[in-house]
């Protein structure tokens, strides 16, 4: 089955419209200090450009995000903070627990008791996620995995075939500059996994 695709760190209306036309599954807004971050007010304006794709709100912590869920009509929460309880009941939408670097398999299994999905992103100071280790994860974990960190139109087909994640998450790999997506590279990325 073809994995879903999320383009993350969207900051411009024209990029969202282009991604929608190309058929991307999810669009990510980063609500944290980042060159790809957006304010609550900017996200409210950008939200209007999303017609078909699901909107993922990316946060460092769980505190104070209820307003974002309600007013921006988020479809998913992506959270980097540890999650020890089932917060789906708090917000009513699926939660993606994000990790920087490869966690222990037991940690991943425990996390999936509380969250719909896990996301494995590159570790700080590394150029790409350790795709070799991720490929060894049990299929029960990979079937609920968003793979991120170092994906590009040039390598995504190989990694998608090898790892078979639920979804592929790309930000930098389809950009002309931080927060500015490149329509041609977005198209190449999506075309690469449909081959």
Secondary structure, 3 states (H helix, E strand, C coil): CCCEEEEECCCCHHHHHHHHHHCCCEEEEECCCCCCECCHHHHHHHHCCCCCCEEEEEECCCCCCHHHHHHHCCCEEEECCCCCCCCHHHHCCEEEEEEECCCCHHHHHHHHHHCCEEEEECCCCCCCCCHHHHHCCCHHHHCCEEECCCCCCCCHHHHHHHHCCCEEEECHHHEEECCEECHHHHHHHHHHHCC
